[in-house]
Amino acid sequence: MPYWLLWALMLVLPRVPLRVIAPLAWVGGGLAWYASRRLRETTTDHMRHVLGVSAPRRTVQARARDCVRAAAWYWIDLARVPRMTPEATFACLDSVEGLDELFQAYDAGQGVVLLSAHLGNPEVFATLLPHLGLPTAIFVEPLADPRVHALIESTRERGGARMLEPDPGGLRAALTQIRCGAVLGGLADRDVLGTGKPYVFFGERAAMPDGMMEMALRSGAAVVAGWVTRTRPGRYAAVVERIALPETSGDRQNDLEAAQYAYLDALERAIRRAPGQWFALAPVWRGLQ
């Protein structure tokens, strides 16, 4: 997104009622899907994997359009963050499940790795976790425009979470975060950095990031997955679930693959519950056999 447009959205959208924004997001997301061949092909391929080959073509396309609308809502929500206090964000949650598991993992004192996805509004965790008294650092995706990156990073940090770059300095800070018993979060549903490894995901091999899972195994941190999906404009449901890691075998690579598949199983279930809110708009499956 261009810097000037994001800046303008952050200036204007917090002042516009959601009842006005909602139809614009619905129409605009649909038009963007029809106008962009890349978006149509990518989201249709994603929904074909998620819904299965037997799903009607009309259903697949409808959910694919919803994915682009979900992306539009993501940017809308991000633009509204500067005017939202942590208390106001928490009040927007219709339901929160699994907090006991999160606190139990944190209280163990070995650190917590929280894996999420481009599903619904994952930005809520950047505000929710510090509001609950959990020291949190989050890996962020590097963006091409440094001004956009800086603006988004400063917006995210308003909630109290620390943002980490996926570079050597960020990796060292992430390990320190875990070793201090704190929470390390990040999105792990597509290969942003081009360093992913092939895993079977919705029945076909895809390059998926497993770096955070590897850090969890090396450090002994607990692993949880978290999802925040929309119930209606401006309202959400949050779910946190503990990932039960398989017993270690002594083979580091096999242990990593088994743990990663435990997460991917939880991710598939989360996406199936709200397929139209999965806004990974870059191809996930890239022809791996």
N, C-alpha and C positions, 0 to 999 in steps of 0.2 A: 504494500500500500504506500502511495506517495506521502512524504512527510507532511506537506501542506494539507492534504486531505485528512490525515489522521489528526493533525492539530485542530483543524476546523471541526471535526466530529467531536473531539473532546471539549471544545468550546460550546458547541450548540446542543448536542444530544442530551446532556444532563438536564437541560431546560425544557425538553420536549416530552410531553406525557407518553407513556408506553402505549396507550390506546391509539395514539397517532403513529407511533413508530411501527407497531406490529403489522398493519397492512402494507406499509411501505417495504418492510423487510421481506414479507411474503412475496409481494409482486417483484421487487428488485432481485431477490434470489432466483426466482423462476426465470426472469428475463436473462439474467447472467448465465444460467444453465443453457437456455436456448441459444444465446449469442456466442458462446464459447464452445467450440468443438472439443478442445482439450478437457474442459470441465465435464462435458457430457460423456466423453469416452472414459475418463478416469473414474468418475463417480458411478457410472453404469457398470463398469468392470468390478468396482468394489462391492456394489450391491448384488451383483450376480454371484460373487463369492459368498457373501453373507447370507443371502436368501436362498441360494441353491439353484441349480440348473432347471429345476421344475417350476420355479416361481414364474407367474405370468409376466410377460414383457411389460405390460402396463404397470404392474405393481413395482417391478424393478426400477422403471423410469420415474415413477412417482417418488419412491424413496431416494433415488439419486438426486432429484430436484430438491428434496428436503435437506440433503447433505449440504448443498450450496446455501440454502436458507439458514442452516445451522451455522455455517461459516459467517454469514452476514450477522447473525445474532451474536456470535463470538466477538466480532469487532465492535458491535454496538455496546455489548456489556463492558468490554475493555475501555471504550471511550467514556463510559459512565462511572468508572471506578474512582476518578479523582473527587467526585462529589459524594461517594459512598463511604461512610464510616464503617469500621469493623462491626459495630453493633447493628447498623442498618443491613449490612451484608448477611450477618447471622440471622436477622429477622426475616430475610427473604427465603429461608429454607423451610419448606413445608414439612420435611422429615429428615432426620439424620439417623442412619443405622450404622452400627458397628463401632461406635466411639469407645465402648468398653474394651474391645479388642485392641484399638489403637493405644489407649492409655496403658493397658497391660503390657503391650510390646515396648512402650516407652519406659515404663517403670522397671523393666528388666535391666535397664542401664547399659545395654550393648549397642544402642543406636537403632534407628529405624530407617529403612529404605522404603519410601512410598512411591509406587509406580502408578502412573495414570496414563491418560490417552487423550487424543483430540476428539473428545466425546463430550457433548453438552458444553459446560463451562468450567474447565479445569482450573481457571484462574481463581475460583472461589477458595481453593486450598491455600493460596498465597496469603489470603486474609484470614481464613478460618483457623488455621493451625496456630499462628501466633496469638490470635484472640483467645484461644483455649490454653495459652500458657506454654505451648510447645515450641522451643527454639527451632527454627526451620530455615534451611537453605534449599534453593531450587536451581537445577540446571536449566538454562535457557537456550533456545535455539538462536544461533548467530544469524543476523539479518544483513542483507546486502548493503542497505543504507544505514550508516552508523548513526545518523540523526534519528531515524525511526527506532533503531535498537535502543538508543539512550533514552528516548521518550517513553518507550514501553517499559524499559527496565525501571526507570524512576517511578512510573505509575504502579508497577507491581510492588515495589518496595514500600509503598505507603502503608501497606497492611502489616509490615514488620518483618517480612521474610527477606532473607539475603539472597541475591541473585548470583549465580556462579556461571562463568563461561566454560565451555568444554575444551579447555586448553590445559597445559601442564600445571599452571597456577591454580586453575579451578579444580583440577583433579586432586591436588594436594589439599586444598581447602575442604573438598568433599570428604576425603578420608579423615581429616581432622574433625569435621563435623560429626561423623559417625563415631569415631573413637571417644568423643566427648559425650556420647549418649544422646545426641540430638537427632533431628529428623532431616533426612536428605530426600528431596522429591524430584520428579522429572517425568516427562512424557516418554513412553516407550512402546509406541505402536507403529512407528515408521523410521526408516533409516535416514535420518537427517544429514549425518556427517559422512555417509558413504563408507562406514566401517562395519556395517552390520554383517551378521552371519546367516546362512540359510537355515530357516526353521519352517516346518509345515504349519501354515496358518490358514484356517478355513479350507483345508484340504489341498493346498498347493504351497510349494516352497516359496518363501519370500525372505528377503534380507531384513533381519530384525535386529535392533540394538540390544545387546546383552551386557553392556559395560557396567550398568548400575547393579545388575544381579551379581556380576562377578565381584564387585566391591562388597556386596552384602555377604557373599560366601567367604571371602578372604577375611572379613572383619568379624564375622559371627553376628552381624546385625539381623534383627527381625525384618521380614519382608511383608508389607501390606500393599493392597491395591485399593485405589480410591477413585470413585466416579461421581461426578455431579451432573445430573441430567435436568433438563427443563421440564417443569410440569405445566407451565404456561409462561407468557412473557413476564420476565422479571422475577419468576418464582422457580425454586429448584428443589431437588431431592438428592441428598448426599448419602453415599454408601461407602463404607470402609470394610474391607474383608481381609483377614489374615491369610497369607499364602502358606499352605502347609508344604514345606520343602521336603523332598524325599531324603531318606537316610543317605549319608555320605558313603561312597564306595572306596574312597582313596584315590580314584582316578579324577583328577581335577576337571578335565574336559567333559567327561561323562556326567559328573555332578553338576556342572554348569548347564549342560543341555537339559538334564532332568528338571532342574530348578526353573529354567527358562520356560519349559513346556508347562510347568505348573502355573506360571503367570499367564502364559498365552491362553491356557484353558479358561482362566478367569476372565481374560480380556474378550475372548470370543463370546462368552455368556453375557457380558455386559453390553457388547455391541448388538447382539441379537435382541436384547430387551428394548433397545432404542436405536435401530439401524439408521433411521433418518437423521440422527444427531451426531453421527460419526463424520466429522468434517476434515478427514485427511485428504486434502485435495491434490496431493502429488501421488503418482502411481506407487502402490505398495508391492504389487507383483510385477516383476520386471523380466519375465520369461525364464526364470529358473526352472529347471526340470527336476 
